[in-house]
Amino acid sequence: MIKGENIYLRGFGTFLLKKRAEKTGRNISKNTTVKIPAHNIPAFKPAKEFVAQIKTKVKVK
């Protein structure tokens, strides 16, 4: 992921990078605006088989 590539684990899921656009934030205590630069965040997308097994085999407490 450091190289910008996604990681695929068959039957488990995918680790991928999502790009967040630049946006304007607010500092409430100082009443100022702050620019938040564009950046990447890690994300996980589970495989369909993994989700199906969790739904059927794990009991809700």
Secondary structure, DSSP 8 states (H G I E B T S, - for coil): -TTS--EEETTTEEEEEEEE--EEEEETTTTEEEEE--EEEEEEEE-HHHHHHHHHHS---
